[in-house]
Amino acid sequence: MTTTLCLDIGSGTQDVLYHYPDREIENCPKFVLPSPALRIGKRIAALREQGRNIWLHGRNMGGGVTRFVRANQKAGLAVAATRSAAFTMADDLSALELTGIPLVEECPAGYEPVRLTDFDETWWRTLLAAADLPWPDRIAACAQDHGFHPGQSNRMGRFKLWRAFLAEGGGRPESLVYDTPPAMLTRLTDLQDEIGGGPVADTGAAAVLGALYVDEIAAHGRETGITLVNIGNSHLIAFLLYKDRIHGVYEQHTGCVDGAKLWADLAKFRCGCLSFEQVFEDKGHGCLTLGLPDGAAGFAPTYVIGPRRGMLEGYDVSFPAPGGDMMLAGCFGLLKGLGISSGR
């Protein structure tokens, strides 16, 4: 029996499933906890209130920490970082140094060390022990990774990855759960090392797989095209899916749209009428569709998950709860990608 700790690491929360293969999914332990970026960010904010300079060390993690770091600088406090931790804030480290953050491999005198990581093993061992849960046999995790693209826009670089996946990789969502992530996915590479070498995925891939964890949705997507939307706290992503293949990707920042704007974008997205440039100029990541098949019938059925799903309340959509808990859709997506079905 292989137990799996599944982590979906977002900007506001990290959503967690402790999976026992011999239990009903509803009886497996579940947690919705503050994200590592938020937890570390609050520590940085507390140090700012104390007037402390900070030295960042550790790993490349979610960029949500950056706003807390910049707040310290605006308060007139000094910030330094190791090279590995600095990639949290920028791909171009020379440009980062010009913003007043020197790269220093040892903690300078008078600075408070702050460790950056998406996975703190000591913290997790403490929490699981308090919950009387044994250390899992395997850890699987997902987080958003823009990829390493020095000298160019992260948003544009991310869509180069999506284009390669759709055009060259067959568009099969389960292939985006990596035993070994591509080298350019530096955040996922660091995360995989921290969790002990288990499988990792981008949150976008985990979201689509999470919806497909619901057998009825997977079957519907084989019969006709469907639209899957995950509205997160900071980012939202939508996929056009038909016959177990992704035919289109749309990504936007949640704060840049309201329900009406999102619904209008999705209507254009379904017919291949929404361009990358339109979304990019709206401050989003972009949009990509390739060869939409006639059999998909316009991808009209729309399934919406995510903590901000209420944005599309009142529109012609369905709100599924994969595995009985919508907040854990990414975790169920990791199970789906690992070949563990709902059993229903």
C-alpha positions as CSV (number, residue, x, y, z in Angstrom):
1,M,0.0,0.0,0.0
2,T,1.6,3.3,-1.1
3,T,0.4,6.4,0.7
4,T,0.8,9.7,-1.2
5,L,0.9,13.2,0.2
6,C,-0.5,15.5,-2.6
7,L,0.3,19.2,-2.5
8,D,-1.3,21.9,-4.6
9,I,0.8,25.0,-3.8
10,G,-0.9,28.3,-4.7
11,S,-0.5,31.9,-3.9
12,G,-3.0,32.1,-1.1
13,T,-3.4,28.5,0.0
14,Q,-1.8,25.1,-0.3
15,D,-4.4,22.4,-0.7
16,V,-3.4,19.0,0.6
17,L,-4.6,15.4,0.3
18,Y,-3.1,12.5,2.3
19,H,-4.2,9.5,0.1
20,Y,-4.6,6.0,1.3
21,P,-5.3,3.7,-1.6
22,D,-7.5,1.4,0.5
23,R,-9.9,4.1,1.7
24,E,-12.8,5.9,0.2
25,I,-11.5,9.2,-1.1
26,E,-13.9,11.1,1.2
27,N,-12.2,9.5,4.2
28,C,-8.7,10.5,3.3
29,P,-7.3,13.4,5.4
30,K,-7.5,16.8,3.7
31,F,-6.1,20.2,4.6
32,V,-6.5,23.7,3.2
33,L,-3.5,25.7,4.6
34,P,-1.9,29.1,4.1
35,S,0.6,28.9,1.2
36,P,4.3,28.8,1.8
37,A,4.7,32.2,0.1
38,L,2.1,33.7,2.4
39,R,3.6,32.2,5.5
40,I,7.1,33.3,4.6
41,G,5.8,36.7,3.5
42,K,4.2,37.3,6.9
43,R,7.5,36.6,8.5
44,I,9.2,39.1,6.2
45,A,6.5,41.6,7.1
46,A,7.1,41.1,10.8
47,L,10.8,41.7,10.3
48,R,10.0,44.9,8.5
49,E,8.0,46.1,11.5
50,Q,11.0,45.4,13.6
51,G,13.3,47.3,11.2
52,R,15.4,44.3,10.4
53,N,17.4,43.8,7.2
54,I,16.9,40.4,5.6
55,W,19.1,37.8,3.8
56,L,17.1,35.4,1.6
57,H,18.5,31.9,1.2
58,G,17.1,28.6,0.2
59,R,15.3,27.8,-3.1
60,N,13.4,29.3,-6.1
61,M,9.8,29.4,-4.8
62,G,6.5,31.1,-5.6
63,G,7.0,34.7,-6.6
64,G,4.3,35.8,-4.2
65,V,7.1,36.5,-1.7
66,T,8.5,39.2,-3.9
67,R,5.9,41.8,-2.9
68,F,6.9,41.4,0.7
69,V,10.5,41.8,-0.2
70,R,9.8,45.0,-2.1
71,A,7.9,46.4,0.8
72,N,11.0,46.0,3.0
73,Q,13.0,47.9,0.4
74,K,10.4,50.6,0.2
75,A,10.7,50.9,4.0
76,G,14.4,51.7,3.6
77,L,15.6,48.3,4.8
78,A,18.4,46.3,3.1
79,V,17.8,43.0,1.3
80,A,20.4,40.5,0.2
81,A,20.0,37.0,-1.3
82,T,21.9,33.9,-2.3
83,R,21.9,33.2,-6.0
84,S,19.5,30.2,-5.6
85,A,17.0,32.2,-3.6
86,A,17.2,35.2,-5.9
87,F,15.6,33.3,-8.8
88,T,12.4,33.6,-6.8
89,M,12.3,37.2,-7.8
90,A,13.9,37.3,-11.3
91,D,15.4,35.2,-14.1
92,D,17.9,38.0,-14.8
93,L,20.0,38.3,-11.7
94,S,22.1,41.1,-13.0
95,A,18.9,43.2,-13.4
96,L,17.9,42.1,-9.9
97,E,21.1,43.4,-8.4
98,L,20.5,46.8,-10.0
99,T,17.3,47.0,-7.9
100,G,19.4,47.0,-4.8
101,I,19.5,43.3,-3.9
102,P,23.2,42.1,-3.9
103,L,23.9,38.4,-4.3
104,V,25.7,37.2,-1.1
105,E,26.3,33.5,-0.3
106,E,26.8,34.1,3.5
107,C,24.5,36.0,5.8
108,P,25.9,39.5,6.3
109,A,26.3,40.9,9.8
110,G,23.2,42.6,11.0
111,Y,20.8,40.7,8.6
112,E,18.1,38.2,9.6
113,P,18.1,35.0,7.5
114,V,14.9,34.0,5.8
115,R,14.7,30.6,4.1
116,L,12.7,30.4,0.9
117,T,11.2,27.1,0.0
118,D,7.9,25.7,-1.3
119,F,8.3,22.7,0.9
120,D,9.7,22.7,4.4
121,E,10.2,19.1,5.5
122,T,10.5,20.0,9.2
123,W,7.3,22.0,9.1
124,W,5.5,19.1,7.4
125,R,6.9,16.5,9.8
126,T,5.6,18.5,12.7
127,L,2.1,19.0,11.2
128,L,1.7,15.3,10.2
129,A,2.9,14.1,13.6
130,A,0.4,16.4,15.3
131,A,-2.3,14.9,13.1
132,D,-1.1,11.4,14.0
133,L,-0.3,10.7,10.3
134,P,2.8,8.7,9.3
135,W,5.4,10.1,6.9
136,P,4.0,9.2,3.4
137,D,5.6,6.7,1.1
138,R,5.5,9.3,-1.7
139,I,5.0,13.1,-2.1
140,A,3.6,14.6,-5.3
141,A,3.3,18.4,-5.7
142,C,2.1,21.0,-8.2
143,A,3.0,24.7,-8.4
144,Q,2.8,27.3,-11.2
145,D,6.1,27.5,-13.0
146,H,6.6,30.2,-15.7
147,G,9.9,28.6,-16.7
148,F,13.4,30.1,-16.9
149,H,13.4,32.9,-19.6
150,P,16.2,35.4,-18.9
151,G,16.0,38.5,-21.0
152,Q,12.3,38.0,-22.0
153,S,8.8,38.1,-20.7
154,N,7.9,35.2,-18.4
155,R,4.4,35.4,-19.8
156,M,5.6,35.0,-23.4
157,G,8.1,32.3,-22.3
158,R,5.3,30.3,-20.6
159,F,3.3,30.3,-23.8
160,K,6.2,29.0,-25.7
161,L,6.1,26.0,-23.4
162,W,2.3,25.6,-24.0
163,R,2.8,25.8,-27.8
164,A,5.5,23.1,-27.7
165,F,3.2,20.9,-25.6
166,L,0.2,21.3,-27.9
167,A,2.1,21.1,-31.2
168,E,4.8,18.5,-30.3
169,G,3.7,16.8,-27.2
170,G,0.3,15.5,-28.3
171,G,-1.6,17.6,-25.8
172,R,-2.2,14.7,-23.4
173,P,-2.7,16.3,-20.0
174,E,-1.4,13.3,-18.0
175,S,2.0,13.8,-19.7
176,L,2.4,17.0,-17.8
177,V,2.9,15.2,-14.5
178,Y,6.6,14.8,-14.6
179,D,8.9,12.2,-13.2
180,T,11.7,14.6,-14.4
181,P,10.5,18.1,-15.2
182,P,12.1,20.0,-18.2
183,A,15.2,21.8,-17.2
184,M,13.6,25.2,-17.9
185,L,11.0,24.6,-15.2
186,T,13.4,25.6,-12.4
187,R,10.8,26.1,-9.7
188,L,9.4,22.6,-10.2
189,T,13.0,21.2,-10.3
190,D,13.7,22.8,-6.9
191,L,10.4,21.6,-5.6
192,Q,11.0,18.0,-6.7
193,D,14.3,18.0,-5.0
194,E,12.8,19.3,-1.8
195,I,10.0,16.7,-1.7
196,G,12.5,13.8,-2.2
197,G,12.2,13.2,-5.9
198,G,8.4,12.6,-6.3
199,P,6.3,13.6,-9.3
200,V,5.6,17.3,-9.9
201,A,3.3,19.2,-12.2
202,D,2.3,22.8,-13.1
203,T,-0.9,23.8,-11.4
204,G,-2.5,24.3,-14.8
205,A,-2.0,20.7,-15.7
206,A,-3.2,19.6,-12.3
207,A,-6.3,21.6,-12.6
208,V,-7.4,20.0,-15.9
209,L,-6.6,16.6,-14.6
210,G,-8.5,17.3,-11.4
211,A,-11.7,18.0,-13.4
212,L,-11.1,14.8,-15.4
213,Y,-10.8,12.9,-12.1
214,V,-14.6,13.1,-12.2
215,D,-15.5,10.1,-14.5
216,E,-18.6,11.9,-15.9
217,I,-16.6,14.9,-17.0
218,A,-13.9,12.7,-18.6
219,A,-16.6,10.8,-20.5
220,H,-18.3,14.0,-21.6
221,G,-15.0,15.3,-23.0
222,R,-14.7,12.2,-25.2
223,E,-18.2,12.7,-26.6
224,T,-17.9,16.4,-27.4
225,G,-15.6,19.3,-26.7
226,I,-15.7,20.8,-23.2
227,T,-14.2,23.9,-21.6
228,L,-12.5,23.5,-18.2
229,V,-11.8,26.6,-16.1
230,N,-9.8,26.9,-12.9
231,I,-10.2,30.3,-11.2
232,G,-7.5,30.6,-8.6
233,N,-6.8,33.4,-6.1
234,S,-4.1,35.0,-8.4
235,H,-4.3,33.2,-11.7
236,L,-7.0,31.6,-13.8
237,I,-6.5,29.1,-16.6
238,A,-8.9,27.5,-19.1
239,F,-8.5,24.5,-21.4
240,L,-10.4,23.3,-24.5
241,L,-10.5,19.5,-24.2
242,Y,-11.8,16.9,-26.6
243,K,-11.1,13.1,-26.8
244,D,-8.5,13.3,-23.9
245,R,-6.5,16.0,-25.6
246,I,-6.0,19.7,-24.9
247,H,-6.7,21.8,-27.9
248,G,-6.4,25.3,-26.4
249,V,-5.1,27.2,-23.4
250,Y,-6.1,30.6,-22.0
251,E,-4.4,32.1,-19.0
252,Q,-5.2,35.4,-17.2
253,H,-4.6,37.1,-13.9
254,T,-7.7,36.7,-11.8
255,G,-7.6,40.4,-10.7
256,C,-7.7,41.6,-14.3
257,V,-11.1,40.4,-15.2
258,D,-14.6,40.2,-13.8
259,G,-17.3,37.6,-14.7
260,A,-18.6,39.4,-17.8
261,K,-15.1,40.0,-19.2
262,L,-14.1,36.4,-18.5
263,W,-17.2,35.0,-20.1
264,A,-16.7,37.1,-23.2
265,D,-13.1,36.0,-23.4
266,L,-14.2,32.3,-23.1
267,A,-16.7,32.7,-25.9
268,K,-13.9,34.0,-28.2
269,F,-11.5,31.3,-26.9
270,R,-13.9,28.5,-27.8
271,C,-14.1,29.4,-31.5
272,G,-10.4,30.2,-31.8
273,C,-11.0,33.9,-32.1
274,L,-9.1,35.1,-29.1
275,S,-5.4,35.9,-29.9
276,F,-2.4,35.7,-27.6
277,E,-1.8,39.5,-28.1
278,Q,-5.4,40.4,-26.9
279,V,-4.9,38.6,-23.6
280,F,-1.3,39.7,-23.2
281,E,-2.3,43.3,-23.6
282,D,-5.1,42.8,-21.0
283,K,-2.2,42.0,-18.6
284,G,-2.8,38.2,-18.9
285,H,-0.4,35.4,-19.8
286,G,-1.9,34.7,-23.2
287,C,-4.1,32.4,-25.3
288,L,-3.3,29.6,-27.8
289,T,-5.6,27.4,-29.9
290,L,-4.4,24.9,-32.5
291,G,-6.7,23.2,-35.1
292,L,-10.0,23.1,-33.3
293,P,-11.8,19.9,-34.4
294,D,-15.3,20.0,-35.8
295,G,-16.4,17.1,-33.6
296,A,-15.8,19.3,-30.5
297,A,-19.0,21.2,-31.4
298,G,-17.7,24.5,-30.1
299,F,-16.6,23.3,-26.6
300,A,-19.8,24.7,-25.1
301,P,-20.2,22.6,-21.9
302,T,-18.2,24.5,-19.3
303,Y,-16.9,23.2,-15.9
304,V,-15.6,25.7,-13.4
305,I,-13.4,24.9,-10.3
306,G,-11.2,27.0,-8.1
307,P,-11.6,29.2,-5.0
308,R,-12.8,32.2,-7.1
309,R,-15.3,30.1,-9.2
310,G,-18.1,32.4,-8.0
311,M,-17.0,34.9,-10.6
312,L,-19.0,32.8,-13.1
313,E,-22.1,32.3,-10.9
314,G,-25.2,32.9,-13.0
315,Y,-23.6,31.9,-16.3
316,D,-24.2,28.6,-18.2
317,V,-21.6,26.6,-16.3
318,S,-21.4,23.6,-14.0
319,F,-19.5,23.7,-10.7
320,P,-18.1,20.1,-10.1
321,A,-16.4,19.0,-6.9
322,P,-13.8,16.5,-7.9
323,G,-13.4,13.8,-5.2
324,G,-16.0,15.6,-3.1
325,D,-13.9,18.7,-2.5
326,M,-13.4,21.4,-5.1
327,M,-10.5,23.0,-3.3
328,L,-8.5,19.8,-3.7
329,A,-9.0,19.5,-7.5
330,G,-5.2,19.9,-8.1
331,C,-4.5,17.1,-5.7
332,F,-7.0,14.8,-7.4
333,G,-5.4,15.9,-10.6
334,L,-2.0,14.6,-9.4
335,L,-3.7,11.3,-8.6
336,K,-5.2,11.2,-12.0
337,G,-1.9,11.8,-13.6
338,L,-0.4,9.0,-11.5
339,G,-3.0,6.6,-12.9
340,I,-5.0,6.5,-9.7
341,S,-8.7,6.9,-10.6
342,S,-11.7,7.7,-8.5
343,G,-12.9,4.1,-8.7
344,R,-16.4,5.2,-9.7
